[in-house]
Amino acid sequence: MMRIPFETLVKQFEKVLVGRGMHAEDAKLCAHLVGETSAEGVYTHGANRFPFMIRMIDDGLIDVHAKPELVASFGALERWDGRQGVGNLNAHAAMKRAVELAKQHTIGCVALAHTNHWMRPGTYGLMAAEADCIGILWTNTMPLMPAWGGIDAKVGNNPLVLCIPAKDGPVLVDAAMSLFSYGKLETYAREDKSLPVPGGYDRDGNLTTDAKQILSSKRPLPIGFWKGTSLALALDLIVSALSGGNTTRQLGRMGKESSVSQIFMAIHLSALPDRDRIEAEIHASLEDLQNSEVADGAAAVRFPGQLRTRIKEENLREGIPIDERVWQEILSL
């Protein structure tokens, strides 16, 4: 593992993106979003995933010039077409618009069809929190795990984000429907490390901590067992219905992780008459949580997203940790 200065990392991303024909301003924002993800410690969806984005551009699955277009408006809900554009730029624009709608209607929702992998979804939840909005968003994916009781992949791991603004720092839940995201499995496989707990099945149907075998079988464990695959299915059907876009089933028939459907919701807390009471109760709840009796072997009880700022400060000071093989691949792009 090596450390690369944040500015060096972002400049390299920009160079690669501009080299693929992306407009300079778009490349700057896209590169910053990817770099910020790694700076905040989500390495699986930052620098590690950047080569995947470039391969999709090279394969013609991402149009670096496309901009999302408004398709239909239903008051607080709008349908947009991502037009196969850059996933994180489309998502950034969609959440920005959802916040604008929330400022008008208290609740705003943008349903986005025909877009691409959004990289780190928590980024867009934090955008909502910065505007004093609760952020709720999710995406569907290709079939990546079986329905409960099945063997062949039928449902997506369909990441879900819930972000709540708080004076202690935003509460950020960013979770795939599989116990370990595919990005995390790929990291464990690349580093040849065992998962801390069984994360899925091998091809013989045995539970395993070997990420390579889980990636091969496409049988990761869902969160909450049958509840996880049920939630994944519900998220898929809702997002495709509201956006008018593809379902996981359709993505599976297409055979590529492109033209996915996503949803971005913002709820403007300042529009509510008891905003001060809400803030006080959020603070009290987080304080109560952190005062938990700590279990043997655990360092502390923290709320989701609590370490984000500390990790970012360290990484900006010391440099972004990155696998040397990943960095060499990025340089080769």
Steps between C-alpha positions, in 0.01 A plus 500: 500500500628846409375855565436747219437873565135591442585764238720254307223241498234743379726649232571151364127425487442828315777425251354158418144636466599792277698250293172317441341817364317619811449875530752655740241623753322163504834322539589724793176422687507129413862469615433691821203276587711187452793644695276618784362148532847357557590790731205407722615141524261333254783359290286234331295764317770764451836439337447122497192538277638771272651254246156332478347837401767553234444151356129581466588822316741312271235234434247765396267435794550851644456812286728766649310777317145402605301713744186386685170623356165566668239258365192571712400707803240405762541782751747383763593197287692523174615239251840551338687309229872457571568432130781258587706785642771489765345340809636724775431819300142388432451413868645833613260687270204286610554559873556871439163513325330293774620754758363785287162325486509443876557871556177559301282212622668381826553166324677464166557186296696443179466159335782442253496243220774384262798607709822329605682393815493796740826404676450580873130556576562652843635810324150599388347437841757740645399757237147488637619529861707807414176663380325408830311219329457135579635309200356165387630340183565167340585330172434167341775285350549195285397170664778445755353258754234229514158549649482325838494125443632531142838436344510717187528879527159666460511817715738795522696604804320835451684739737283719726608828665334678793660825614376720787651841575618544860717750683723208607559428129265332252372152580587310182378148427638377166429131455475245225242225541781245505691458826819608322474727197658374180759777533596369845513141372727611215732673748527190721561285191769732362680512836457123544342546845221304669174673584449557876180291489349270236376723219344254259518156343753326280395308188434190711253685723728530802520819704842658455720793597681478165397807297630350174270201535200724574572716196523185291174348627308832506344380825573770759298495820230767510462723805236354729488177298156483326419855611794633299395344170137605562613859557723487191205389287271771640760772440547380142129501420442844656793672328420356159131592534567860603779561247347310210839330468638147499444238767772265623342229286538714188857592592578131533371434149715786369802341668673819609496737798372795298170687456408449867216676685551725803294713735592809703274637773553805720286614795560858611507502879504881526152503345364322809374714791686302770847502344672588830329214684601258222864607523503471878353149490743384232788627715359334813451170316856499366638590841299221662624254238864589563448455876423131443675241712778376274516128424817301564740542212333812360678836504191721524142544383475751218220626279523433124729749329656630823861427399470656154644842592789356701597261219482781244722729707763225536494409132527860385794545735681170437384416148233265367568128564493310173611156390814537288352276230190721479715815478712352220182407314369857536831639372483267201159635398 
